[in-house]
Amino acid sequence: LYVKGNDVSYTVDGGVETILNGAFSCAGNLVSMTVGENVKTIANGALAGAKNLQTLTLPFLGGTAADADSGYLAYAFGAELASFNGETGKFTPASLKEVKILKAMTSVPDYAFYGCLLLKTIDLTNVMKIGTYAFGLCASLEEATIAKVTNLGGYAFASCTALKTAAIPAAITEIPVGAFYGCTALESVTGTENVTKVGAYAFGGCSALTSVTFGSALKEIGSYAFASCGSNDGLTFSLILGGESAPAIGSNAVKGSGKAGMWILVKDMATLKAYLKDADKLGSAYVYLGVQGEALGVYVQKDGENTTAALNLAKNSRAVL
């Protein structure tokens, strides 16, 4: 391989099957690189010198197509270990905006794209598994189509601060811990009809999120799962629940949510009564219980309220739901 110091784009093709460590040590001016499908091995640190890349095409992630242990982008740039506590994200070029993997990905390993701050788009069409922190700190990622995913790792999209929508795949019945934690631009969450459990911190810190609707399958909401949702000025936050009785709600599940009010909304008055009887399940949620589309509300404290008194309060309360 020979890269001129003033080259801005480069393609590895022909008979090259292995890219050795340091092969692109003098490639600081490259903004675009394509590594062809003929390449079978990419050494740790092979692309380390290409510090200003904006677009990158690779035949696979990691050292080889079959090596799951090195299946993260930063490996090619010199990261020897993929970990949250390490410096995985610091190895990947901060300028990188677009990555294309020629081999159709069905699995995105742990930390695969962790810390790719400018990465905006990536094709996840055929992906069925997304690992822990796979897209953590991808602060510019605007869209993630994960319709075929059956296995979603914890903190998979944590701190993707440009992500505006999250469509939960039909096969996902448990949203894992921290899955969308800190996604401060997130405004819409769909596909939650079959969700049975929302893990701790799953949507914590999603300050632009104003409501999430769940079906009757929901049985558990973890601690801090929706903490600080709808916490931007002027916003309310509502959990719209379809079950006949309250799910178990962990401690501080909605702490700090709804700058202008926090609601748990149910479908009718009979369900409201059932939720009041289950008030102990609401954990430390200082919230209003209400019926969708009706102007009534019940303020529920940490240790619940007397059902009769609460219903009397409901009749005299007025709120815009």
C-alpha positions in Angstrom: 0.0 0.0 0.0 1.2 3.5 -0.8 -0.7 6.6 0.3 0.6 10.0 -0.8 0.6 12.6 1.8 -1.8 14.8 -0.1 -4.3 12.1 -1.0 -7.8 12.8 0.2 -9.4 9.5 -0.9 -8.1 6.0 -1.2 -9.4 2.6 -2.2 -7.8 -0.7 -1.2 -8.5 -3.2 -4.0 -6.7 -5.5 -6.3 -4.8 -8.4 -4.7 -4.5 -6.9 -1.2 -5.8 -9.4 1.4 -4.2 -8.1 4.6 -3.8 -4.5 5.9 -1.0 -4.4 8.5 -0.6 -2.3 11.6 0.4 1.3 10.7 -0.4 0.8 7.0 -2.1 4.3 6.9 0.2 6.0 9.4 0.8 8.9 7.0 -2.8 9.2 5.8 -3.8 12.2 7.9 -5.3 14.0 4.8 -7.7 11.2 3.8 -11.3 12.1 4.1 -12.7 9.1 2.3 -11.6 5.5 2.3 -12.9 2.2 0.8 -11.6 -1.1 1.8 -12.7 -3.7 -0.8 -14.2 -7.1 -0.2 -11.0 -8.8 -1.2 -9.4 -7.8 2.1 -9.6 -10.7 4.6 -7.6 -9.3 7.6 -7.4 -5.8 9.1 -4.7 -5.5 11.8 -5.3 -3.7 15.0 -4.3 -0.1 14.3 -4.1 -0.5 10.6 -6.1 2.7 9.9 -4.7 4.6 12.9 -3.1 7.4 10.9 -6.4 8.2 9.0 -7.5 10.7 11.7 -9.6 13.0 9.5 -11.8 10.4 7.7 -15.4 11.5 7.0 -16.6 8.5 5.0 -15.4 4.9 5.4 -16.4 1.7 3.7 -15.3 -1.6 5.2 -15.8 -5.2 4.2 -16.6 -6.1 7.9 -16.1 -4.8 11.4 -13.0 -5.9 13.3 -10.0 -7.9 12.4 -11.7 -10.5 10.3 -15.2 -11.2 9.3 -15.4 -14.2 11.7 -13.7 -12.5 14.7 -16.5 -11.3 17.0 -14.1 -10.3 19.7 -12.7 -7.5 17.6 -16.0 -6.6 15.9 -16.0 -2.9 16.8 -15.0 0.0 14.6 -12.3 1.4 16.9 -10.2 -1.8 16.5 -9.0 -0.8 13.1 -7.9 2.5 14.6 -5.9 1.0 17.4 -8.2 0.3 20.3 -7.2 -3.0 21.8 -10.2 -3.3 24.1 -13.8 -2.4 23.7 -15.2 -1.1 26.9 -17.1 1.8 28.4 -14.4 2.5 31.0 -11.6 2.4 28.4 -10.9 4.9 25.6 -12.7 3.0 22.8 -14.4 6.1 21.4 -11.3 8.2 21.4 -9.6 6.0 18.8 -12.3 6.5 16.1 -11.8 9.7 14.0 -14.0 12.4 15.5 -14.7 13.6 11.9 -16.3 10.3 10.8 -19.9 10.9 9.5 -20.7 7.8 7.4 -19.8 4.2 7.7 -20.8 1.5 5.3 -20.2 -2.2 5.9 -20.1 -4.3 2.7 -20.9 -7.6 4.4 -24.6 -7.4 5.4 -24.6 -7.1 9.2 -26.9 -9.3 11.2 -25.3 -8.5 14.5 -23.8 -5.3 15.8 -21.3 -6.3 18.6 -20.9 -4.6 22.0 -19.3 -1.1 21.6 -19.2 -1.5 17.8 -19.7 2.2 17.0 -19.2 3.6 20.5 -18.1 7.2 20.5 -18.6 7.9 16.8 -19.7 11.5 17.6 -20.5 12.6 14.0 -21.9 9.4 12.7 -25.3 10.3 11.2 -26.5 7.2 9.3 -25.8 3.5 9.1 -27.7 0.6 7.4 -29.2 -1.7 10.0 -31.8 -3.2 7.7 -30.7 -6.9 8.3 -29.6 -6.5 11.9 -31.1 -8.9 14.4 -28.9 -8.3 17.4 -27.5 -5.0 18.8 -25.0 -5.3 21.6 -24.3 -3.3 24.8 -23.4 0.4 24.1 -23.2 -0.5 20.4 -24.1 3.1 19.4 -23.4 4.7 22.7 -22.3 8.4 22.4 -23.2 8.5 18.7 -24.3 12.0 19.3 -25.2 12.8 15.7 -27.1 9.6 14.8 -30.4 10.8 13.5 -32.1 7.5 12.5 -31.9 3.9 13.5 -34.2 1.4 11.7 -34.2 -1.7 13.8 -37.4 -3.5 12.7 -35.8 -7.0 12.6 -34.0 -6.7 15.9 -34.8 -9.5 18.3 -32.0 -8.9 20.9 -31.3 -5.4 22.1 -28.4 -4.7 24.5 -28.3 -2.4 27.5 -27.5 1.2 26.7 -27.5 0.4 23.0 -28.4 3.9 22.0 -27.4 5.8 25.2 -26.6 9.5 24.6 -27.6 9.5 21.0 -28.6 13.1 21.4 -29.8 13.7 17.8 -32.1 10.6 17.7 -35.7 11.8 17.5 -37.7 8.6 17.1 -37.5 5.1 18.6 -39.6 2.4 17.0 -39.4 -0.7 19.3 -39.3 -3.9 17.1 -42.3 -6.3 17.5 -40.0 -9.1 18.8 -38.7 -6.9 21.7 -40.9 -7.5 24.8 -38.4 -6.1 27.3 -36.7 -2.8 26.8 -33.3 -3.2 28.4 -31.5 -1.1 31.0 -30.5 2.3 29.6 -31.5 1.5 26.0 -32.2 5.1 25.1 -30.8 6.8 28.2 -29.8 10.4 27.6 -31.4 10.7 24.2 -32.3 14.4 24.8 -33.9 15.0 21.3 -36.1 11.9 21.5 -39.8 12.9 20.9 -41.5 9.7 19.8 -41.5 6.1 21.0 -43.7 3.6 19.1 -44.1 -0.2 18.9 -44.6 -0.6 22.6 -47.9 -2.6 22.5 -46.3 -5.9 23.4 -43.7 -4.6 25.9 -43.9 -6.4 29.3 -41.0 -4.7 31.0 -39.2 -1.4 30.8 -35.7 -1.6 32.3 -34.1 0.8 34.7 -33.0 4.1 33.1 -34.4 2.9 29.7 -35.6 6.4 28.8 -34.0 8.3 31.6 -33.0 11.8 30.7 -35.1 12.0 27.5 -36.0 15.5 28.2 -38.0 16.2 25.0 -40.1 13.1 25.4 -43.7 14.0 26.4 -45.6 10.7 26.3 -45.3 7.0 25.8 -48.2 4.6 25.4 -48.2 0.9 26.5 -50.6 -1.9 26.0 -52.1 -4.3 28.6 -49.0 -6.5 28.5 -46.9 -4.1 30.6 -46.1 -5.5 34.0 -43.0 -3.7 35.2 -41.4 -0.3 34.9 -37.8 -0.2 36.3 -36.2 2.4 38.6 -35.5 5.7 36.9 -36.9 4.3 33.7 -38.5 7.6 32.7 -36.7 10.0 35.1 -36.4 13.5 33.8 -38.6 12.8 30.7 -40.4 15.9 29.5 -38.2 18.0 31.7 -37.6 20.8 29.2 -39.4 24.1 30.0 -43.1 24.0 29.5 -43.4 20.3 28.9 -45.6 17.7 30.6 -45.0 14.0 30.6 -47.6 11.2 30.4 -47.4 7.5 30.7 -50.5 6.1 28.9 -51.2 2.6 30.2 -53.6 0.1 28.8 -53.6 -2.5 31.5 -56.6 -3.2 33.9 -54.3 -2.8 36.9 -51.2 -0.9 37.7 -47.8 -2.4 36.7 -45.1 -2.5 39.3 -43.3 0.8 39.1 -39.7 1.0 40.5 -38.3 3.7 42.7 -37.9 7.1 41.2 -39.2 5.8 37.9 -40.5 9.2 36.9 -38.4 11.4 39.1 -38.0 14.9 37.7 -40.4 14.1 34.8 -42.8 16.7 33.4 -41.6 20.2 34.0 -45.2 21.3 33.8 -46.8 18.1 35.2 -46.5 14.4 35.3 -49.5 12.1 34.5 -50.3 8.4 34.4 -53.3 8.1 32.2 -55.7 5.1 32.0 -58.6 4.3 29.8 -61.7 4.7 32.1 -62.9 5.4 35.5 -63.1 1.7 36.5 -59.4 1.3 35.7 -58.6 4.5 37.6 -60.2 2.9 40.7 -58.2 -0.3 40.2 -55.0 1.8 39.9 -55.8 3.6 43.2 -56.1 0.3 44.9 -52.7 -0.6 43.5 -51.2 2.8 44.6 -48.5 1.1 46.5 -47.1 -0.2 43.1 -46.5 3.4 42.0 -43.3 3.5 44.0 -42.0 7.0 44.7 -44.0 8.5 41.8 -45.5 11.9 42.9 -47.9 12.0 39.9 -51.4 12.6 38.8 -53.5 9.7 37.8 -56.1 10.5 35.2 -58.5 9.1 32.6 -57.7 9.8 29.0 -59.8 12.6 27.5 -61.5 13.6 30.7 -60.9 16.5 32.9 -60.1 14.8 36.2 -57.0 13.9 38.1 -55.9 12.2 41.3 -52.6 13.2 43.0 -50.8 10.2 44.2 -48.2 10.5 46.8 -45.3 8.1 47.6 -47.3 5.9 49.9 -50.6 6.2 48.0 -53.9 7.8 49.2 -57.2 6.7 50.6 -59.2 5.5 47.6 -62.5 7.3 48.6 -60.7 10.5 49.4 -58.8 10.3 46.1 -62.0 9.7 44.1 -63.6 12.7 45.8 -60.6 14.7 44.9 -60.9 13.5 41.3 -64.5 14.8 41.0 -63.4 18.2 42.1 -60.1 18.3 40.2 -59.8 19.8 36.7 -56.8 19.4 34.4 -56.2 19.5 30.7 -55.1 16.0 29.7 
